[in-house]
Amino acid sequence: MHISRFPRLHFAHLPTPLEPLKNLSKLLGGPQLFIKRDDCTGLATGGNKTRKLEFLLGEALQKNADTIITQGATQSNHVRQTAAICSKLDLRCEILLEHRTGSKDPDYLENGNVLLDRLFGANILSVPAGTDMDAAMEETAAEIRKNGGNPYIIPGGGSSPTGALGYVNCAMELVGQANDRSLRIDHLVTATGSAGTQAGLLAGLEGTRSGIPVLGICVNADKETQEVKVFALAEKTAEFLGIPGSIKRESVVANGDYVGPGYGLSTDGMIEAVQLLAREEGILLDPVYSGKGMAGLIDLVRKGKYRKDENMVFLHTGGSAGLFAYRKTFTA
Ligand SMILES: *Cc1c(COP(=O)(O)O)cnc(C)c1O
């Protein structure tokens, strides 16, 4: 697959490392666990949105945009990475933050990613939970156009076919790394939210005929809702790539058992996963995505769903800046 046909900027630190999780593998008693370190993509504490932004900003600059508009939850990692790259590229950054969790904790409201958004000088508008975020972004765009600006809207999580190209690229990178070291990957596991990561991976893994299955652990939706969402975007991404109809519905697999009470709300499994990875591997997960993703992986391994001689890769999607917004969760 030849993704150089698409406009792209190069600011992510790639390739990200693929490392064994020796202590965790030993503690859980197999399968052999590995971690793909997309928490180390280099942009303002890193994370998965950086790969998507390489293609999204490539398209925005091709269209001569002078302002980027995007949206996310209060502690959005996507928003933080978007604000950072806008600073570097000297673009105006308009952010809409939806107060989805309803938390009144000052750490949640102002620390972590929000502190960083402000450092990058983004214009932030906070709106209540349930706001139609796409409509709100359109309103902001209309206002900017009226004043002679040229806005480019990035959907929540950067999850459009353009953004998903970042994870087509990641799939090719991962397959290359595995081939270089003769590592047979039997399972790839990642947290899934706005769906661009899993959709891009599916398109890239299918496009390379890798035969590697992907499991998405949901952070806000039930299994069926998430699979439908991922499938729709994976199909659009495959079409965009020039391989229409290549994604099979059965290859889209999500697990909704680890969401707990809702998006951004803590679970015991998440807390355990964050603590385990910190204490066993010196790796920081996050409370909203990678913590729940890893909680799912750990639980499924404990339930004996995988063989000891299998190799499993966890895609670490980043987000550790969010830990500072959840101080009470980890110090109680
Ligand atoms: C956005 C995000 C995800 C989910 O990725 P999607 O492409 O939105 O499904 C996972 N982990 C972290 C840390 C994120 O910020």
The ligand as a MOL file (V3000), in Angstrom:
LIG
                    3D

  0  0  0     0  0            999 V3000
M  V30 BEGIN CTAB
M  V30 COUNTS 15 15 0 0 0
M  V30 BEGIN ATOM
M  V30 1 C -8.3790 8.8260 21.5760 0
M  V30 2 C -7.7000 7.8100 22.3820 0
M  V30 3 C -7.9440 6.4350 22.1930 0
M  V30 4 C -9.0000 5.9110 21.2700 0
M  V30 5 O -8.6510 6.0150 19.9300 0
M  V30 6 P -9.8330 6.1950 18.8580 0
M  V30 7 O -9.1220 6.3330 17.5760 0
M  V30 8 O -10.5590 7.4340 19.2750 0
M  V30 9 O -10.7060 5.0070 18.9260 0
M  V30 10 C -7.2250 5.5340 22.9260 0
M  V30 11 N -6.3180 5.9480 23.8280 0
M  V30 12 C -6.0540 7.2390 24.0530 0
M  V30 13 C -5.0630 7.5870 25.0910 0
M  V30 14 C -6.7370 8.2260 23.3350 0
M  V30 15 O -6.4740 9.5150 23.5810 0
M  V30 END ATOM
M  V30 BEGIN BOND
M  V30 1 1 1 2
M  V30 2 1 2 3
M  V30 3 2 2 14
M  V30 4 1 3 4
M  V30 5 2 3 10
M  V30 6 1 4 5
M  V30 7 1 5 6
M  V30 8 2 6 7
M  V30 9 1 6 8
M  V30 10 1 6 9
M  V30 11 1 10 11
M  V30 12 2 11 12
M  V30 13 1 12 13
M  V30 14 1 12 14
M  V30 15 1 14 15
M  V30 END BOND
M  V30 END CTAB
M  END
